[in-house]
């Protein structure tokens, strides 16, 4: 992976390299994104907020989304993230981005982006999903998401982070890696 990519401005600022926390359902994307947004003093974009009612209905019935379902959703997420970057100077996005084509679509709208791929053992992720009580995505979608997951490729700016450690350790590892690669560079506590 191209760990040194910081965008056209070369500063490593969030505006040049929005951060997308990615992975299958249940890995903790929203929790990590919220913690990183707080640490960096930037806005968080929650991709789940942009699903259509039809997408939510399908997922709540354990029906996997198709590309036709996902592409308008990805466009809405990208637009929200772009707006945050342009108006507030940064964004941390929680979005599954399971396939390379989805990440390319987001990069096409946002320019250079850094992806943090949360990954872990299937059993741990399933356990987390079983414990969920107030989310429209449950354990029934885990295998279909794992089936289509395409890990980050060598030419994609980003890193993989293991989730089988306490969340505080994941946050520290993410911040350390983001500092190391230079994005985002501002307001880190």
Number of C-alpha atoms within 10 A of each C-alpha: 12 14 18 14 20 25 20 12 10 13 16 22 19 25 28 24 31 30 28 26 29 27 27 25 22 25 25 20 23 21 14 23 26 19 17 24 20 16 15 20 18 22 20 23 24 19 21 18 11 17 17 14 9 11 20 19 14 16 18 16 14 17 15 18 16 9 12 8 15 16 15 14 19 23 17 17 24 22 15 19 27 22 15 20 21 12 10 14 18 27 29 32 29 25 24 23 26 21 15 15 13 17 20 16 16 24 16 13 16 19 17 21 26 28 25 25 24 23 19 18 11 14 9 14 20 19 12 16 20 13 11 13 9 7 11 15 23 21 17 17 21 19 15 14 18 14 10 11 16 14 18 21 12 11 9 19 21 25 22 17 18 15 18 15 10 9 14 11 13 18 18 12 14 19 21 12 17 21 15 13 20 21 27 27 19 18 11 13 8
